[in-house]
Amino acid sequence: MNIVLIAPYKNLLEIAIEVKKDFDFAFNLELGDLSEGVKIAQEWEKKGADIIISRGGTYQLIKEAVSIPVVEIKVSPFDILRQFKGLIGYSEPIGVAGYMNVIYGSEVIGEVLNLNLIKIEIKKETEALFQIAEAKEKGAKIIIGDTIGACCAAQLGLKSRLIISGKEAVANALSEAFRLAEAIKSEKEKTEQIKTIVDFVHDGIIAVDKDGRISIYNKMAEKIFKKLPSEVIGKKVETVIPNTRLYEVIKTGKPEIGKIQEISGTMIATNRVPIVVGNEVVGAVATFQDVAEIQNMEQKIRRRLADKGLIASFKFDDIIFISDKMKDVVNQAKKYALLDSTVLILGETGTGKELFAQSIHNASERKNGPFVAINCAALPENLLESELFGYAEGAFTGARKGGKAGLFELAHKGTIFLDEIGEMPMGLQSKLLRVIQEKKVMRIGDDRLIPVDVRIICATNRNLIEMINEGKFKRDLFYRISILQIHIPSLRERKEDIEVLVPYFIKKYSLICKKHIQGITSRGMELLKKWDYPGNVRELESIIERACAICEGNIIDVRDIKLYNDQDSMENKVSSQSFLEIKPLDEIEKEYIKKVIKFTDGNLSEAAKKLGISRTTLWRKLKNFN
């Protein structure tokens, strides 16, 4: 900080030079009395001085002439008293002349010493000589005062004694200036920090005082309202910014949050809050955001999350049903969404387990966090481990530089969905159990534990109790992941839902196929209700997609509901009672799968899609057929 001491007289300058040796911070020294001292102070202000120190009348004049802080070298009654040495018993009038901050208390000294004092309070430098001349006419032959009093006395041929300040007064003023400098520096840093924050936040900010005059107007507000700070700062808000309603907020003391207003053809989202000190409203502040920019930002974030697969698309409203069974399950899932315990979703392939997992996430307090899903059956053990827990740099050949965060880390503050948890290898089950218990993960090849705050939702179509008894699934892990359980009924257990699922899928795929399919015949609906759907809702969806693709009219009929080819229709399959009665379900499933594979010319990925199951599940079923 730049501190300047301006001494009104030479003796004070010499004292300041002596005092300077005792201080460990630098300051500048100048000699200048009254108007001359003011000129010096103004020059230093232009050079960037932070604080001026001076005394007496010079201090008074400088304080009024500059905008930076001015510290006074105070004159004490003892400084005045020292100049009365040898005057005890003096019978003639004695003039005490100077600015009030120098001669204050002199009359008390006169009373105590029984002296005849003439108090001469100087207010203007130009009037000083006249005031002392009046004292001379009253019989004063000696003047005690500051520099101006002493100078005027000399001009009038009078004796004078200069009231001087000691080292203590100078040291005290310097200490005060230093403390003030530290406070100013700290305040400047805070002000600059706040200014930087205010200018670089994404919101436009306007603050007003209790009279509605603008005190803060940041760069984003400048961009939104297209007005320079010089056009608005210090002006009443209603004269420069339309529709701010800040006066209403000051008047009522009530905030207005999430309001939409139009300014110059732009839709703006606005929050307005009062500034309250004690119980008094002393102003208000408003934040503004361009609605179009908010929407663009949201779209970018959603695209980024979508690219990473870290969002949940479905909500409970996306679950189509009319059956009481599904109603109970959905209500149960909604209750579980409000909790933070692990959830185990049980159900056959194609019943919509991930749909429920995403819906639970979107209805939970973690809905604004990431949703990370992984199929535990889709990857071999070593790859699944690195995906779940990540790896450190150099953990294995080909490991990414800097390592890689695992899905548990990516799901921090959100939800991780472990589909087909029953397929997870036993070794990984132990590591997963440790993560659930400790709420920490360790990357492969690392020795550092990383805290994670993740809700776990698991799903399986396997009987985990049987797997526990067979030694294929850890009992402790089962207890950890199944605190809350949801069992989704198969489609054959709730065939009334077909009545609402079919129209939904027809509408969806008729648009995709660019057709105007209106619905399905009653005969076609009856046919669909007879099928047992080993692939559940996913299988029904595939059937309707195929029907929409081959339908030539605007109504789907029995002839469009074909599974394999024109000769082997679904109608033939379900109408043959002997087929259903004689062949076991496993046999039917086997034939059904083989015909779908034949229909797709041996393309297992396409066959799995048509069947509504994963490719891994199809491989497992084919293996079991052998």
N, C-alpha and C positions, 0 to 999 in steps of 0.2 A: 504494500500500500504506500502511496506517495503522500507524506505528511510534510507540511511547511510551517515553520514558526516565524512569524513576522513580529520583530521587536520594535516597539515605538521609540525606544531610546537606547543609546549605545551601551549603557551599563547593563541593561537587561540582555542585550545580545551577548555580552561577555559572560554573564552568568549562564546563559543557555549553552555557550560553548563548553563551559566547565561541566555542566550537567550532562551534556551529550556523551562525555567519557564514561559515564556510569550506566549507559543504556546499550543494550546489544542489538538495537534496531536503528536503522539509518533514518535521518530526517533532514530537511533542508532549513537553512537559516537565512533570514533577510532582515534588513533594517529599513523601517519606514513608518512614519507617524501619520495618523489620521488619513487624509485624502491620498497622500503618497502611499501609505500602506494599503489602501483600497485598490489603487492601480496595480500594485505588485500582486495582490491577491487575485485580481481578475486575470492577470497574465498567467499566473500559475494554474488557475482553473482551466484556461484554454490549453495549457500543456498537459492536463490530465491529473492535476492534484486531487486527492481524495478528501483531505482534511486540512483546514487552516487552524493555526493556534495564534492568538494574540491577546492583548491586554487593554483594559480601559476603554477610552473613546474609540481607539483604533479597532478594537474588537467589535464594538457596537456598530460602527460604520461598515466594517467588512461583512458582518452578519447580514446586513440589509442589502448588500451589493452582490453577493454570490449565492449560488444555489447549492453549493456543497456544504457539509457540516463545518461549523466553526467552534472551536473549543476555547474557553476563556481561561487566561491565567488570572485567577481570582485574587483580589486585594482584600486582606483581612484587616479587622480593626487594629491588630498589633502592628501591621505595616504602617498604618496611619499614626498610631501612638508613638512609634519610634521617632517620627519627625517633630514631636513636641518636646524632645529632650532639651532641657535648659530653658524652657518657656514657662515653667511652673512659677506662678506669682506675677507673670507678665500682665500688665494692666491695660495695655492698648488693644484695640480690636485686631483679631487675626482672621484673615480670609482663608477659607478652605474651598478650593476651586477644582472642579473636574466633573466628569460624567458620573452619574449616580452610582454605577457599579464600582467606582473608585472611592468616592467620599461617603458611601453609605455607612452610618453609625458614628460619624464624626461629632454630631451634636451631643451624643452621650458622653463622649470623651471630654467635650467642653464642660459639661455639667459636673463631671467627676473631678476635673482639675480646676474647676471654678475659673474658667477662661471666657473671655468675651469673643465668641466665634461668629463670623459671618459666613453662612453656608452659601456657596455659589454653585448651583447646579447648571452645568453647561449641557445644552441639548443640541446646539448647532455650532460648528467650528467657526462660522462667520460672526457669531454673536458673542464669542468668548471675551474678546478685548473690551467690548462695551460693558459687559457684566463685571469684569474685574475693575474697570475704571470707576464704576459706581461704588464698589467696595472701598476704593482708594478715597473717594469723596467722603465716605463714612468714617474715615480715620484709619483704615487698615494700612499698615506699613510693611507687613510680611504676608506672603501667600504660601500656603501649603497645598499642594495638589499634584495632579498628573502632569504630563509633558505640556499639554496646552496651557494649563494654569501657570506653570513655571515660565513658559515662553512669553505669555502675555504680561506677566509681572515684570520680566526683564525689560520689555518694551516700554513699560510705564515707570521704570526706575524704582521698582519695589524689590525688596528682598524676597527670595523664594526658597522653598525646600521641596524637593521632588519626592513624592511617595513612591518608593521602589519596592519591588517584589523580591523575596529571597529565593534561595535555591529550592526550598521545599515547595513553594508555589509553582515554580517552573516544572519541577519533577512531577508534581501531582497532575499538572495539565498534560504533560507528555504521557503519563501513565493512562490518563483518561482517554487521550487521543488514540493511544495504542489499542485499548480495549474497544473503543468505538470502531477503529479500523478493522479489528478482527471480526466484530459483529457485522460490519458492512460487507466485508469479504464473504462471510458465511451467508449473509442474506443475498448477496449478488449471485453466489453459486446456486443457492436454492431457487432464486428467481430465474436464473438462466436455465436451470434444469427443468423447472415447470414450463418455461417458455418453449423449450425444445420439445417437451412432451406434448404440450398444447398444439404446437405447430405441426407435429408429425403424426398425430393420431389420425385415423381414417375418418373421423367425424368432424364436421364443421362445428365450431364452438363460438357462442356469443354470450358474454356476461354483461350484466347491467347493474348499476347501483340502485338505491332505493328510489331515485328520481327517474329511473329509466334511461340513464345515459350509459352508452356503451364503454366498457373498460377493457374488455378482452374480445379480440376478433382474430381468429387464427387463419392460417393459410388455406385450409380446406373451406372455411366459411367464405374466404375471398374468392375461391374457385366456384363455389355454389352460387353465391349472390352476385359475382362479377363486379365487385366494388373494392377499391383499394382501401387499406386501413386509414389512410389520411382522409377518406371521404366519410368515415363512420365513427372513428374513435372520438369520444367526448360528446357525441351528438345523441339526441333523444332517439331511441330505437325506432319509434313509429314513423319518424320522418325519413329514415333511410332504408329500413328493412320492413317489408309488408307482412302482415298477418303473423307476427311472432307470438302474440298473446302473453308476452312477458309481463305486461302491466297487470293482467288478470292474475297471474301467478303471484306477483308481489302483493296484490290486494287480498287474495284469498289465503295465501300461504300454503296452497295445496299443489302438489306436483301433477303434471299432465304427461303421462307416459304412453309412448307408442302411437302418437297422433300422426295422421297423414294430412299434408297440406300441399297445395300447388303454388309454386313460385316461378314466375316467368315461363310457364309452360312445362315446368319440371316437377314431378311428384317427389315430395320430400317426406321422409320419416323423421319425426321430431319427438324429443323428450325435453320437458321443461320442468325445472325444480327450483324452489325458492332457496335462497342463501339465508340461513337463520343463525344469528349470533345471540346467545341467551334465549330469550323468548321473542326477539325482535327480528322481523324480516328486513334485511339490509340490502337485498338485491335478488337477482335471479340469474340462472344460467340455462341456456338451451343448447342441445346438441342436434345436429342435422346430418342426415345421410340421404344421398340420392338413391331412391328406390331402385332405379335401373341398375345402379352399381352394386347394390346389395344382391339383387337377383343374379347379376353376372358373376359376382364373387361366389354365391351359393352354388351356381352351376359349375364353376371351375372346381370348387371343393368336392362336389358330388362326383364330377367326372374323374378327379384324381383318386378319390376313394373307390369309385367303381372300377377304375383301371387296376387297382390293387386288390379288388374283391373284398373291401373292408366295410361294406354297407349292407344293411338288411333291407330288402325291397318290400317285403310283405308285412301286412298287419292283420289283426284278427278280422277286420272287415273283408279281407280277401278270401277268407275261408267260407266256401259255399256249402250250405247244408240246410235241411229242414227237420232232420230226425232229432228226437229227444236225446238219443245217445250222444250225438255230436254236440248238442247244446250243452249237455252236462260236462263233456270233456273241455269244450271251449271256455265255459265258465270257470272250471277248475284251473285251466291254464292262465286265465286272466288274474285269478287270485295269486297264483304262483309268480306272475310277472312282477307283482308288488314286493316280493321278497328278494333276497339276494343269495339264497341257498342253491346248491347244485340241483339240476333237474335231469332225470332220466326219462327219455321219451321212448316208449315201447310201441311197436307196431310192425305189421308186415311191410314188405317192399311196396312202395307206391302209395302208401296211405297219407303221405304229406308230413313226414316228421320234420324236415327242414323248414317247411312252411310254418309249423308251430314254433320252432326254435326262433325264427326271425320275428314272428309275431310277439313272442314273449320278450325278446330284446327291445322291440320298438314300443312296447307298453311299459317298460321298466324305467327306472331312474337313470339307467345307462344308455338310453336311446340316442344320446348325442355322442356317445363313444363309438369306437369301431366294433364291427361284427365280423369275426374271422371264422371261416368254416374250413374243415378239412375232412376228407374221407379216409379213415384209418385203414381201409382195405385197399386203397388205390396205390399205395407206395410200399416198397420193401422196407424192412426194419431200419436199415441204416439211413435211408433217405427220409423216412418218417421221423426219426429222432432229430435229424438236423433241421427239418422243417418246423417241428414243434419247439425245439429248445435253442436253435441257432448254433453257430460255431464261432470259435475264435480264429484270428488270423494264424495261418500255418497249422491248423488242427489236422489237416490231411492234405494229400496231394491235390492240387486244383482248388483249394479253399480260397475264397475271394479275399483280396487284400482288405485289411481292416475288419475281416470277419463279417458275419451276417446275423441280424436279429431274427430270433425265432418267432413263431406265430403267437406264443404267449406274450412276448414283449410287444408285438404289434397290437395285441388285443388289450393292452393296459388301459384301464378305466372303462373297458367295454365287456364284450361277451365273446367267448370262444366256443364253437360248436364242433364237437367231436362225433362225426357220423360213423356208424358201423363200429362203435367202440368194442364190440365183441370180437372184432378181427385184430385187435391190437396185440402184438407179441407180448409174452409174459415179462421180458426184460424191460420193455418200455412201460408196462403197467406199474412196475415198482417205481420208476422215475416219475411217472405221472402222479402216483400216490404221494410221493415226497413233495412235489410242487403244490399239490392241494393242501397238504398239511402245513408246509412252511411258508406258502405264498411267495416263494422265491424260485428262480430258475438259474441253472448254471449251463452256460454254453459248452458245447463239445470242445475239449482241448483248453478249457479255461478253468481257473480256480476261484473265480469271483462270482458271488451270488448276487443276482439282480432282483430286487423286489418287484412284484407284479400285483396289480389289483384287477383281478379278472373273475367274472362269473363264468362258470362252466356248465354247459348244457350238453348232454350226451344222448345218443340215439342208437338203437339197435333193433334188428329183427330176430335176434337170437334169444334163446332162453338162457339167461346168464346164470340162473340157479343150477341148471343142469351142467353148464360149463364149469361152475365152481366145484361141483361134485366130481367132475371128470378131471379136475386139476388144470383146467385151461383158462381159468379166470380167477384173479385174486379176490378172496372174500372181503379183505379190508377195503380194497378199491371199490367193490360193489356197494358197500355201506356208505362210502364217501360220495359216490356219484348219484346215489339213489335216495338222497334225503327227501326229495320231492319226486313223485312218479306220475307220469301221464301215460295212459294206455289208449292209443288211437284205434278204434274198432275198424275192422276190414270193411270193404264196400259191401260184401255179401251179408254182413250183419246189419246194414243200414241201407237197404236197397231203395228206400223212399227218397234218399238223397240224389239218386239217379235222375229224378224228375227235375231237379234244379241244376244239376251239373251238366246235363246234356244241352239244354238251351244256352248255358253259359259258354260251353266249348264250341257250339255251333256258331254263336255270334263271333267268338274270337277267331275261329279258323275260316269262316266265310269272308271275313275282312282280309285275312292273310292271303286267301286264295282269290281275292278280288271278285267274289261272287255275292249274290243277294239271296242267300238261303234263308228262308223264313222260319223253318223249324223241322219237325220230324212227324211222321205219321204215327197214329196210335198203335198200328201194327209194328212199326219199327221200334217204338218205345217199349212195347210189351216184349219184343225180342231181346232188347238190351237188358231188361230186368230179369230175364231167365238165366243169363250168364253168371258164372260164379266169380269171375275176375281174379285170377291168381295174382295178377299184377296191380289189382286195386284201381285207385283213381287214375294213376298214370296210364294204366292199360286202357281204361275207358277213354281218356283223352286221346290216346293214339288211334283208337277205333274211330272216334268222331273226326279227327284230323284227316284220316284216310277217306272217310265217308264224304267229307266236304270236298276233298280233292277229286273224287270220281263222280260226285253227284252232277247230273246234267240238267236238272230242273231247279226249282226253288224250294223243294221239300225233300228231305232225306227219307227214303223208304227202305224196306227190307233188302231190296236188290243192291243198295249202296253199302250195306253193313256187311262187308266181307273181310275175312281175316287173311286168307291165303290167295285164292284165285277164283275165277268165275265158277268152277265146278265144285269147289269145296267152300261153301258159304257158312257163315255163322249159323244161319237158319237151320242148315242140315245138321250141324254139330249139336245144337241144343234141342232140336226136335226129336232126335233119335234117343228115345228112352232106354233102348237096349244098350246103347253106347254108354250112357251114364250109369246104368245099373250094373253092367258086366265089368267095365274097366275101372281099376282103382285110380284115384286122383293123381298119384305119382306117374302112372302110365299115360294118363291124358296129358299131363304137363310135359312129359317127355316127348310125346308125339307132336304136341303143340309147338314146342321149342324147335324141334327138328324141321317142321314145315316152315316156320318163320325163317330159319337159317337158309333153307332151300330157296324161299321166296326172295331173300336178299343176296342170292348167289354166293353164299358162304361168307358174307361180310358180317363179322361178329359184332362190330361196333354199331352197324345199322340195325342188326337183329336185336341187340340189347335195347336200342332206342325204341324199336317197335314194341318190344315186350314190356317196356317201362321199367327195366331194371338196369343196374350198372353192369359194365363189361366184366368186372371182377366176379359179381354174383353169377353171371352167365357161365363164366369159366368154371366156377365151383360146381354149378349144377351139371354141366357136361362131364366134369370129372366124376361126379357121383353116379352118372348114368352108366359109366364103364365098369 
